[in-house]
């Protein structure tokens, strides 16, 4: 990602970004994304690096996709 950032293929690279997971105004938990960045002005990517997916991760991942539908999600 640092190479893509240096080549201006992505922008605004951030690490360990926290997202609240709230349902009906009640905080359930927090998801911490490994990386976030823009691939284009309108394509915001939330990316996670996983060696093994846990049940908790799978649940948080699905909740994130439901709560933030305009973002693009990737697992590496």
PyMOL Python script that loads the backbone (N, CA, C, O; Angstrom):
from pymol import cmd

cmd.read_pdbstr("""\
ATOM      1  N   UNK A   1       0.817  -1.202   0.000  1.00  0.00           N
ATOM      2  CA  UNK A   1       0.000   0.000   0.000  1.00  0.00           C
ATOM      3  C   UNK A   1       0.859   1.264   0.000  1.00  0.00           C
ATOM      4  O   UNK A   1       0.487   2.276  -0.594  1.00  0.00           O
ATOM      5  N   UNK A   2       1.994   1.197   0.662  1.00  0.00           N
ATOM      6  CA  UNK A   2       2.877   2.371   0.662  1.00  0.00           C
ATOM      7  C   UNK A   2       3.402   2.666  -0.742  1.00  0.00           C
ATOM      8  O   UNK A   2       3.580   3.827  -1.110  1.00  0.00           O
ATOM      9  N   UNK A   3       3.647   1.619  -1.521  1.00  0.00           N
ATOM     10  CA  UNK A   3       4.092   1.805  -2.906  1.00  0.00           C
ATOM     11  C   UNK A   3       2.973   2.439  -3.727  1.00  0.00           C
ATOM     12  O   UNK A   3       3.222   3.349  -4.518  1.00  0.00           O
ATOM     13  N   UNK A   4       1.735   1.960  -3.541  1.00  0.00           N
ATOM     14  CA  UNK A   4       0.591   2.542  -4.247  1.00  0.00           C
ATOM     15  C   UNK A   4       0.382   4.000  -3.849  1.00  0.00           C
ATOM     16  O   UNK A   4       0.033   4.833  -4.686  1.00  0.00           O
ATOM     17  N   UNK A   5       0.593   4.304  -2.584  1.00  0.00           N
ATOM     18  CA  UNK A   5       0.471   5.679  -2.111  1.00  0.00           C
ATOM     19  C   UNK A   5       1.536   6.567  -2.754  1.00  0.00           C
ATOM     20  O   UNK A   5       1.235   7.675  -3.195  1.00  0.00           O
ATOM     21  N   UNK A   6       2.769   6.089  -2.808  1.00  0.00           N
ATOM     22  CA  UNK A   6       3.860   6.853  -3.413  1.00  0.00           C
ATOM     23  C   UNK A   6       3.640   7.058  -4.912  1.00  0.00           C
ATOM     24  O   UNK A   6       4.067   8.067  -5.473  1.00  0.00           O
ATOM     25  N   UNK A   7       2.973   6.097  -5.558  1.00  0.00           N
ATOM     26  CA  UNK A   7       2.700   6.189  -6.997  1.00  0.00           C
ATOM     27  C   UNK A   7       1.389   6.926  -7.283  1.00  0.00           C
ATOM     28  O   UNK A   7       0.935   6.979  -8.427  1.00  0.00           O
ATOM     29  N   UNK A   8       0.795   7.485  -6.251  1.00  0.00           N
ATOM     30  CA  UNK A   8      -0.482   8.211  -6.366  1.00  0.00           C
ATOM     31  C   UNK A   8      -1.618   7.353  -6.910  1.00  0.00           C
ATOM     32  O   UNK A   8      -2.526   7.869  -7.562  1.00  0.00           O
ATOM     33  N   UNK A   9      -1.578   6.051  -6.651  1.00  0.00           N
ATOM     34  CA  UNK A   9      -2.665   5.149  -7.045  1.00  0.00           C
ATOM     35  C   UNK A   9      -3.751   5.114  -5.973  1.00  0.00           C
ATOM     36  O   UNK A   9      -4.909   4.811  -6.261  1.00  0.00           O
ATOM     37  N   UNK A  10      -3.368   5.427  -4.735  1.00  0.00           N
ATOM     38  CA  UNK A  10      -4.317   5.556  -3.637  1.00  0.00           C
ATOM     39  C   UNK A  10      -3.988   6.835  -2.877  1.00  0.00           C
ATOM     40  O   UNK A  10      -2.912   7.410  -3.040  1.00  0.00           O
ATOM     41  N   UNK A  11      -4.937   7.277  -2.038  1.00  0.00           N
ATOM     42  CA  UNK A  11      -4.724   8.504  -1.258  1.00  0.00           C
ATOM     43  C   UNK A  11      -5.256   8.303   0.158  1.00  0.00           C
ATOM     44  O   UNK A  11      -6.078   7.422   0.413  1.00  0.00           O
ATOM     45  N   UNK A  12      -4.773   9.133   1.063  1.00  0.00           N
ATOM     46  CA  UNK A  12      -5.250   9.179   2.450  1.00  0.00           C
ATOM     47  C   UNK A  12      -5.147   7.827   3.159  1.00  0.00           C
ATOM     48  O   UNK A  12      -6.085   7.411   3.839  1.00  0.00           O
ATOM     49  N   UNK A  13      -4.042   7.161   3.008  1.00  0.00           N
ATOM     50  CA  UNK A  13      -3.828   5.877   3.678  1.00  0.00           C
ATOM     51  C   UNK A  13      -3.777   6.092   5.190  1.00  0.00           C
ATOM     52  O   UNK A  13      -3.003   6.912   5.684  1.00  0.00           O
ATOM     53  N   UNK A  14      -4.610   5.345   5.916  1.00  0.00           N
ATOM     54  CA  UNK A  14      -4.621   5.395   7.376  1.00  0.00           C
ATOM     55  C   UNK A  14      -4.542   3.982   7.922  1.00  0.00           C
ATOM     56  O   UNK A  14      -5.028   3.039   7.298  1.00  0.00           O
ATOM     57  N   UNK A  15      -3.931   3.837   9.087  1.00  0.00           N
ATOM     58  CA  UNK A  15      -3.792   2.536   9.732  1.00  0.00           C
ATOM     59  C   UNK A  15      -4.561   2.517  11.042  1.00  0.00           C
ATOM     60  O   UNK A  15      -4.646   3.527  11.741  1.00  0.00           O
ATOM     61  N   UNK A  16      -5.120   1.356  11.368  1.00  0.00           N
ATOM     62  CA  UNK A  16      -5.800   1.123  12.638  1.00  0.00           C
ATOM     63  C   UNK A  16      -6.918   2.142  12.902  1.00  0.00           C
ATOM     64  O   UNK A  16      -6.952   2.780  13.954  1.00  0.00           O
ATOM     65  N   UNK A  17      -7.822   2.283  11.943  1.00  0.00           N
ATOM     66  CA  UNK A  17      -8.937   3.219  12.063  1.00  0.00           C
ATOM     67  C   UNK A  17     -10.078   2.543  12.828  1.00  0.00           C
ATOM     68  O   UNK A  17     -10.476   1.426  12.498  1.00  0.00           O
ATOM     69  N   UNK A  18     -10.602   3.227  13.849  1.00  0.00           N
ATOM     70  CA  UNK A  18     -11.670   2.672  14.680  1.00  0.00           C
ATOM     71  C   UNK A  18     -13.035   3.098  14.152  1.00  0.00           C
ATOM     72  O   UNK A  18     -13.247   4.260  13.806  1.00  0.00           O
ATOM     73  N   UNK A  19     -13.959   2.135  14.097  1.00  0.00           N
ATOM     74  CA  UNK A  19     -15.334   2.379  13.690  1.00  0.00           C
ATOM     75  C   UNK A  19     -16.265   1.871  14.780  1.00  0.00           C
ATOM     76  O   UNK A  19     -16.151   0.720  15.201  1.00  0.00           O
ATOM     77  N   UNK A  20     -17.175   2.705  15.238  1.00  0.00           N
ATOM     78  CA  UNK A  20     -18.153   2.211  16.206  1.00  0.00           C
ATOM     79  C   UNK A  20     -19.196   1.347  15.499  1.00  0.00           C
ATOM     80  O   UNK A  20     -19.642   1.676  14.400  1.00  0.00           O
ATOM     81  N   UNK A  21     -19.575   0.263  16.123  1.00  0.00           N
ATOM     82  CA  UNK A  21     -20.671  -0.555  15.609  1.00  0.00           C
ATOM     83  C   UNK A  21     -21.835  -0.316  16.556  1.00  0.00           C
ATOM     84  O   UNK A  21     -21.845  -0.781  17.696  1.00  0.00           O
ATOM     85  N   UNK A  22     -22.822   0.428  16.048  1.00  0.00           N
ATOM     86  CA  UNK A  22     -23.989   0.802  16.838  1.00  0.00           C
ATOM     87  C   UNK A  22     -25.255   0.307  16.171  1.00  0.00           C
ATOM     88  O   UNK A  22     -25.377   0.343  14.947  1.00  0.00           O
ATOM     89  N   UNK A  23     -26.194  -0.155  16.972  1.00  0.00           N
ATOM     90  CA  UNK A  23     -27.497  -0.588  16.481  1.00  0.00           C
ATOM     91  C   UNK A  23     -28.556   0.150  17.288  1.00  0.00           C
ATOM     92  O   UNK A  23     -28.595   0.050  18.515  1.00  0.00           O
ATOM     93  N   UNK A  24     -29.413   0.890  16.594  1.00  0.00           N
ATOM     94  CA  UNK A  24     -30.485   1.679  17.227  1.00  0.00           C
ATOM     95  C   UNK A  24     -29.940   2.589  18.315  1.00  0.00           C
ATOM     96  O   UNK A  24     -30.539   2.730  19.381  1.00  0.00           O
ATOM     97  N   UNK A  25     -28.796   3.205  18.034  1.00  0.00           N
ATOM     98  CA  UNK A  25     -28.203   4.153  18.962  1.00  0.00           C
ATOM     99  C   UNK A  25     -27.429   3.542  20.112  1.00  0.00           C
ATOM    100  O   UNK A  25     -26.902   4.269  20.953  1.00  0.00           O
ATOM    101  N   UNK A  26     -27.347   2.213  20.167  1.00  0.00           N
ATOM    102  CA  UNK A  26     -26.622   1.560  21.245  1.00  0.00           C
ATOM    103  C   UNK A  26     -25.309   1.000  20.714  1.00  0.00           C
ATOM    104  O   UNK A  26     -25.286   0.259  19.730  1.00  0.00           O
ATOM    105  N   UNK A  27     -24.214   1.366  21.381  1.00  0.00           N
ATOM    106  CA  UNK A  27     -22.907   0.870  20.959  1.00  0.00           C
ATOM    107  C   UNK A  27     -22.781  -0.605  21.315  1.00  0.00           C
ATOM    108  O   UNK A  27     -22.939  -1.000  22.471  1.00  0.00           O
ATOM    109  N   UNK A  28     -22.491  -1.412  20.294  1.00  0.00           N
ATOM    110  CA  UNK A  28     -22.334  -2.847  20.488  1.00  0.00           C
ATOM    111  C   UNK A  28     -20.860  -3.195  20.698  1.00  0.00           C
ATOM    112  O   UNK A  28     -20.508  -3.940  21.612  1.00  0.00           O
ATOM    113  N   UNK A  29     -20.011  -2.642  19.834  1.00  0.00           N
ATOM    114  CA  UNK A  29     -18.578  -2.899  19.915  1.00  0.00           C
ATOM    115  C   UNK A  29     -17.861  -1.921  18.994  1.00  0.00           C
ATOM    116  O   UNK A  29     -18.478  -1.016  18.432  1.00  0.00           O
ATOM    117  N   UNK A  30     -16.572  -2.107  18.847  1.00  0.00           N
ATOM    118  CA  UNK A  30     -15.752  -1.294  17.951  1.00  0.00           C
ATOM    119  C   UNK A  30     -15.009  -2.218  17.002  1.00  0.00           C
ATOM    120  O   UNK A  30     -14.484  -3.256  17.402  1.00  0.00           O
ATOM    121  N   UNK A  31     -14.975  -1.820  15.736  1.00  0.00           N
ATOM    122  CA  UNK A  31     -14.192  -2.543  14.733  1.00  0.00           C
ATOM    123  C   UNK A  31     -12.967  -1.693  14.429  1.00  0.00           C
ATOM    124  O   UNK A  31     -13.078  -0.479  14.257  1.00  0.00           O
ATOM    125  N   UNK A  32     -11.813  -2.319  14.364  1.00  0.00           N
ATOM    126  CA  UNK A  32     -10.580  -1.604  14.034  1.00  0.00           C
ATOM    127  C   UNK A  32     -10.084  -2.126  12.687  1.00  0.00           C
ATOM    128  O   UNK A  32      -9.667  -3.278  12.568  1.00  0.00           O
ATOM    129  N   UNK A  33     -10.136  -1.264  11.681  1.00  0.00           N
ATOM    130  CA  UNK A  33      -9.684  -1.630  10.341  1.00  0.00           C
ATOM    131  C   UNK A  33      -8.159  -1.565  10.292  1.00  0.00           C
ATOM    132  O   UNK A  33      -7.553  -0.657  10.861  1.00  0.00           O
ATOM    133  N   UNK A  34      -7.547  -2.524   9.615  1.00  0.00           N
ATOM    134  CA  UNK A  34      -6.094  -2.482   9.462  1.00  0.00           C
ATOM    135  C   UNK A  34      -5.681  -1.288   8.608  1.00  0.00           C
ATOM    136  O   UNK A  34      -4.736  -0.575   8.944  1.00  0.00           O
ATOM    137  N   UNK A  35      -6.401  -1.070   7.488  1.00  0.00           N
ATOM    138  CA  UNK A  35      -6.081   0.031   6.569  1.00  0.00           C
ATOM    139  C   UNK A  35      -7.356   0.630   6.008  1.00  0.00           C
ATOM    140  O   UNK A  35      -8.350  -0.070   5.809  1.00  0.00           O
ATOM    141  N   UNK A  36      -7.320   1.925   5.757  1.00  0.00           N
ATOM    142  CA  UNK A  36      -8.361   2.596   4.981  1.00  0.00           C
ATOM    143  C   UNK A  36      -7.664   3.525   4.003  1.00  0.00           C
ATOM    144  O   UNK A  36      -6.601   4.070   4.296  1.00  0.00           O
ATOM    145  N   UNK A  37      -8.275   3.700   2.837  1.00  0.00           N
ATOM    146  CA  UNK A  37      -7.697   4.578   1.822  1.00  0.00           C
ATOM    147  C   UNK A  37      -8.713   4.827   0.719  1.00  0.00           C
ATOM    148  O   UNK A  37      -9.733   4.143   0.632  1.00  0.00           O
ATOM    149  N   UNK A  38      -8.427   5.806  -0.117  1.00  0.00           N
ATOM    150  CA  UNK A  38      -9.246   6.106  -1.295  1.00  0.00           C
ATOM    151  C   UNK A  38      -8.526   5.592  -2.537  1.00  0.00           C
ATOM    152  O   UNK A  38      -7.364   5.925  -2.767  1.00  0.00           O
ATOM    153  N   UNK A  39      -9.219   4.780  -3.337  1.00  0.00           N
ATOM    154  CA  UNK A  39      -8.677   4.362  -4.631  1.00  0.00           C
ATOM    155  C   UNK A  39      -9.020   5.378  -5.707  1.00  0.00           C
ATOM    156  O   UNK A  39      -8.333   5.480  -6.723  1.00  0.00           O
ATOM    157  N   UNK A  40     -10.077   6.120  -5.477  1.00  0.00           N
ATOM    158  CA  UNK A  40     -10.485   7.229  -6.341  1.00  0.00           C
ATOM    159  C   UNK A  40     -11.277   8.172  -5.440  1.00  0.00           C
ATOM    160  O   UNK A  40     -11.544   7.838  -4.285  1.00  0.00           O
ATOM    161  N   UNK A  41     -11.655   9.336  -5.945  1.00  0.00           N
ATOM    162  CA  UNK A  41     -12.372  10.270  -5.077  1.00  0.00           C
ATOM    163  C   UNK A  41     -13.657   9.712  -4.462  1.00  0.00           C
ATOM    164  O   UNK A  41     -14.089  10.174  -3.406  1.00  0.00           O
ATOM    165  N   UNK A  42     -14.268   8.722  -5.116  1.00  0.00           N
ATOM    166  CA  UNK A  42     -15.536   8.190  -4.625  1.00  0.00           C
ATOM    167  C   UNK A  42     -15.458   6.726  -4.190  1.00  0.00           C
ATOM    168  O   UNK A  42     -16.487   6.115  -3.901  1.00  0.00           O
ATOM    169  N   UNK A  43     -14.260   6.161  -4.141  1.00  0.00           N
ATOM    170  CA  UNK A  43     -14.101   4.749  -3.766  1.00  0.00           C
ATOM    171  C   UNK A  43     -13.243   4.651  -2.508  1.00  0.00           C
ATOM    172  O   UNK A  43     -12.014   4.669  -2.571  1.00  0.00           O
ATOM    173  N   UNK A  44     -13.927   4.545  -1.356  1.00  0.00           N
ATOM    174  CA  UNK A  44     -13.275   4.447  -0.054  1.00  0.00           C
ATOM    175  C   UNK A  44     -13.175   2.972   0.308  1.00  0.00           C
ATOM    176  O   UNK A  44     -14.180   2.260   0.302  1.00  0.00           O
ATOM    177  N   UNK A  45     -11.977   2.513   0.620  1.00  0.00           N
ATOM    178  CA  UNK A  45     -11.723   1.096   0.881  1.00  0.00           C
ATOM    179  C   UNK A  45     -11.374   0.888   2.353  1.00  0.00           C
ATOM    180  O   UNK A  45     -10.561   1.612   2.927  1.00  0.00           O
ATOM    181  N   UNK A  46     -12.011  -0.120   2.945  1.00  0.00           N
ATOM    182  CA  UNK A  46     -11.664  -0.590   4.281  1.00  0.00           C
ATOM    183  C   UNK A  46     -11.069  -1.971   4.078  1.00  0.00           C
ATOM    184  O   UNK A  46     -11.737  -2.873   3.570  1.00  0.00           O
ATOM    185  N   UNK A  47      -9.806  -2.140   4.477  1.00  0.00           N
ATOM    186  CA  UNK A  47      -9.098  -3.392   4.204  1.00  0.00           C
ATOM    187  C   UNK A  47      -8.572  -4.008   5.497  1.00  0.00           C
ATOM    188  O   UNK A  47      -8.099  -3.317   6.399  1.00  0.00           O
ATOM    189  N   UNK A  48      -8.672  -5.315   5.550  1.00  0.00           N
ATOM    190  CA  UNK A  48      -8.193  -6.049   6.716  1.00  0.00           C
ATOM    191  C   UNK A  48      -7.291  -7.177   6.236  1.00  0.00           C
ATOM    192  O   UNK A  48      -7.559  -7.800   5.208  1.00  0.00           O
ATOM    193  N   UNK A  49      -6.232  -7.437   6.973  1.00  0.00           N
ATOM    194  CA  UNK A  49      -5.318  -8.534   6.662  1.00  0.00           C
ATOM    195  C   UNK A  49      -5.592  -9.638   7.675  1.00  0.00           C
ATOM    196  O   UNK A  49      -5.489  -9.425   8.883  1.00  0.00           O
ATOM    197  N   UNK A  50      -5.939 -10.812   7.175  1.00  0.00           N
ATOM    198  CA  UNK A  50      -6.282 -11.919   8.063  1.00  0.00           C
ATOM    199  C   UNK A  50      -5.561 -13.182   7.653  1.00  0.00           C
ATOM    200  O   UNK A  50      -5.550 -13.547   6.477  1.00  0.00           O
ATOM    201  N   UNK A  51      -4.962 -13.847   8.617  1.00  0.00           N
ATOM    202  CA  UNK A  51      -4.396 -15.169   8.393  1.00  0.00           C
ATOM    203  C   UNK A  51      -5.482 -16.208   8.607  1.00  0.00           C
ATOM    204  O   UNK A  51      -5.589 -17.180   7.859  1.00  0.00           O
ATOM    205  N   UNK A  52      -6.291 -15.984   9.650  1.00  0.00           N
ATOM    206  CA  UNK A  52      -7.395 -16.874   9.944  1.00  0.00           C
ATOM    207  C   UNK A  52      -8.566 -16.034  10.447  1.00  0.00           C
ATOM    208  O   UNK A  52      -8.395 -15.189  11.326  1.00  0.00           O
ATOM    209  N   UNK A  53      -9.739 -16.263   9.895  1.00  0.00           N
ATOM    210  CA  UNK A  53     -10.925 -15.526  10.315  1.00  0.00           C
ATOM    211  C   UNK A  53     -11.559 -16.202  11.526  1.00  0.00           C
ATOM    212  O   UNK A  53     -11.788 -17.411  11.536  1.00  0.00           O
ATOM    213  N   UNK A  54     -11.833 -15.398  12.535  1.00  0.00           N
ATOM    214  CA  UNK A  54     -12.516 -15.917  13.717  1.00  0.00           C
ATOM    215  C   UNK A  54     -14.014 -15.634  13.594  1.00  0.00           C
ATOM    216  O   UNK A  54     -14.434 -14.855  12.738  1.00  0.00           O
ATOM    217  N   UNK A  55     -14.804 -16.258  14.436  1.00  0.00           N
ATOM    218  CA  UNK A  55     -16.246 -16.027  14.436  1.00  0.00           C
ATOM    219  C   UNK A  55     -16.554 -14.565  14.774  1.00  0.00           C
ATOM    220  O   UNK A  55     -17.452 -13.966  14.183  1.00  0.00           O
ATOM    221  N   UNK A  56     -15.816 -14.002  15.715  1.00  0.00           N
ATOM    222  CA  UNK A  56     -16.020 -12.593  16.098  1.00  0.00           C
ATOM    223  C   UNK A  56     -15.709 -11.677  14.919  1.00  0.00           C
ATOM    224  O   UNK A  56     -16.467 -10.750  14.634  1.00  0.00           O
ATOM    225  N   UNK A  57     -14.592 -11.936  14.231  1.00  0.00           N
ATOM    226  CA  UNK A  57     -14.247 -11.118  13.074  1.00  0.00           C
ATOM    227  C   UNK A  57     -15.342 -11.203  12.019  1.00  0.00           C
ATOM    228  O   UNK A  57     -15.761 -10.176  11.485  1.00  0.00           O
ATOM    229  N   UNK A  58     -15.813 -12.408  11.711  1.00  0.00           N
ATOM    230  CA  UNK A  58     -16.848 -12.579  10.690  1.00  0.00           C
ATOM    231  C   UNK A  58     -18.106 -11.787  11.031  1.00  0.00           C
ATOM    232  O   UNK A  58     -18.713 -11.175  10.152  1.00  0.00           O
ATOM    233  N   UNK A  59     -18.498 -11.797  12.303  1.00  0.00           N
ATOM    234  CA  UNK A  59     -19.667 -11.048  12.730  1.00  0.00           C
ATOM    235  C   UNK A  59     -19.443  -9.543  12.578  1.00  0.00           C
ATOM    236  O   UNK A  59     -20.292  -8.839  12.031  1.00  0.00           O
ATOM    237  N   UNK A  60     -18.306  -9.055  13.061  1.00  0.00           N
ATOM    238  CA  UNK A  60     -18.007  -7.622  12.936  1.00  0.00           C
ATOM    239  C   UNK A  60     -17.916  -7.202  11.473  1.00  0.00           C
ATOM    240  O   UNK A  60     -18.365  -6.112  11.117  1.00  0.00           O
ATOM    241  N   UNK A  61     -17.349  -8.041  10.631  1.00  0.00           N
ATOM    242  CA  UNK A  61     -17.190  -7.740   9.205  1.00  0.00           C
ATOM    243  C   UNK A  61     -18.566  -7.570   8.551  1.00  0.00           C
ATOM    244  O   UNK A  61     -18.779  -6.631   7.784  1.00  0.00           O
ATOM    245  N   UNK A  62     -19.488  -8.473   8.854  1.00  0.00           N
ATOM    246  CA  UNK A  62     -20.843  -8.386   8.307  1.00  0.00           C
ATOM    247  C   UNK A  62     -21.582  -7.161   8.832  1.00  0.00           C
ATOM    248  O   UNK A  62     -22.303  -6.500   8.085  1.00  0.00           O
ATOM    249  N   UNK A  63     -21.405  -6.860  10.109  1.00  0.00           N
ATOM    250  CA  UNK A  63     -22.022  -5.661  10.671  1.00  0.00           C
ATOM    251  C   UNK A  63     -21.476  -4.398  10.016  1.00  0.00           C
ATOM    252  O   UNK A  63     -22.234  -3.477   9.713  1.00  0.00           O
ATOM    253  N   UNK A  64     -20.173  -4.351   9.797  1.00  0.00           N
ATOM    254  CA  UNK A  64     -19.567  -3.194   9.126  1.00  0.00           C
ATOM    255  C   UNK A  64     -20.152  -3.001   7.732  1.00  0.00           C
ATOM    256  O   UNK A  64     -20.481  -1.878   7.347  1.00  0.00           O
ATOM    257  N   UNK A  65     -20.284  -4.077   6.981  1.00  0.00           N
ATOM    258  CA  UNK A  65     -20.839  -3.976   5.632  1.00  0.00           C
ATOM    259  C   UNK A  65     -22.283  -3.494   5.660  1.00  0.00           C
ATOM    260  O   UNK A  65     -22.707  -2.761   4.766  1.00  0.00           O
ATOM    261  N   UNK A  66     -23.045  -3.897   6.679  1.00  0.00           N
ATOM    262  CA  UNK A  66     -24.428  -3.452   6.799  1.00  0.00           C
ATOM    263  C   UNK A  66     -24.517  -1.984   7.231  1.00  0.00           C
ATOM    264  O   UNK A  66     -25.381  -1.248   6.754  1.00  0.00           O
ATOM    265  N   UNK A  67     -23.630  -1.560   8.128  1.00  0.00           N
ATOM    266  CA  UNK A  67     -23.675  -0.199   8.655  1.00  0.00           C
ATOM    267  C   UNK A  67     -23.015   0.838   7.751  1.00  0.00           C
ATOM    268  O   UNK A  67     -23.368   2.015   7.803  1.00  0.00           O
ATOM    269  N   UNK A  68     -22.069   0.417   6.933  1.00  0.00           N
ATOM    270  CA  UNK A  68     -21.327   1.337   6.051  1.00  0.00           C
ATOM    271  C   UNK A  68     -21.405   0.843   4.606  1.00  0.00           C
ATOM    272  O   UNK A  68     -20.381   0.490   4.022  1.00  0.00           O
ATOM    273  N   UNK A  69     -22.611   0.813   4.018  1.00  0.00           N
ATOM    274  CA  UNK A  69     -22.794   0.213   2.689  1.00  0.00           C
ATOM    275  C   UNK A  69     -22.117   0.960   1.540  1.00  0.00           C
ATOM    276  O   UNK A  69     -21.927   0.381   0.471  1.00  0.00           O
ATOM    277  N   UNK A  70     -21.755   2.206   1.727  1.00  0.00           N
ATOM    278  CA  UNK A  70     -21.124   2.965   0.638  1.00  0.00           C
ATOM    279  C   UNK A  70     -19.627   2.700   0.518  1.00  0.00           C
ATOM    280  O   UNK A  70     -18.998   3.123  -0.451  1.00  0.00           O
ATOM    281  N   UNK A  71     -19.057   2.005   1.492  1.00  0.00           N
ATOM    282  CA  UNK A  71     -17.624   1.696   1.465  1.00  0.00           C
ATOM    283  C   UNK A  71     -17.382   0.368   0.773  1.00  0.00           C
ATOM    284  O   UNK A  71     -18.279  -0.469   0.671  1.00  0.00           O
ATOM    285  N   UNK A  72     -16.152   0.184   0.298  1.00  0.00           N
ATOM    286  CA  UNK A  72     -15.718  -1.072  -0.297  1.00  0.00           C
ATOM    287  C   UNK A  72     -14.906  -1.823   0.740  1.00  0.00           C
ATOM    288  O   UNK A  72     -14.029  -1.244   1.381  1.00  0.00           O
ATOM    289  N   UNK A  73     -15.186  -3.099   0.912  1.00  0.00           N
ATOM    290  CA  UNK A  73     -14.508  -3.908   1.927  1.00  0.00           C
ATOM    291  C   UNK A  73     -13.647  -4.968   1.256  1.00  0.00           C
ATOM    292  O   UNK A  73     -14.070  -5.618   0.300  1.00  0.00           O
ATOM    293  N   UNK A  74     -12.428  -5.132   1.773  1.00  0.00           N
ATOM    294  CA  UNK A  74     -11.500  -6.126   1.228  1.00  0.00           C
ATOM    295  C   UNK A  74     -10.787  -6.842   2.367  1.00  0.00           C
ATOM    296  O   UNK A  74     -10.436  -6.249   3.387  1.00  0.00           O
ATOM    297  N   UNK A  75     -10.586  -8.154   2.152  1.00  0.00           N
ATOM    298  CA  UNK A  75      -9.775  -8.952   3.067  1.00  0.00           C
ATOM    299  C   UNK A  75      -8.594  -9.450   2.281  1.00  0.00           C
ATOM    300  O   UNK A  75      -8.752 -10.008   1.195  1.00  0.00           O
ATOM    301  N   UNK A  76      -7.402  -9.251   2.823  1.00  0.00           N
ATOM    302  CA  UNK A  76      -6.179  -9.698   2.167  1.00  0.00           C
ATOM    303  C   UNK A  76      -5.599 -10.854   2.934  1.00  0.00           C
ATOM    304  O   UNK A  76      -4.558 -11.389   2.552  1.00  0.00           O
TER     305      UNK A  76
END
""", "prot")
cmd.dss("prot")
cmd.show_as("cartoon", "prot")
cmd.util.cbc("prot")
cmd.orient("prot")
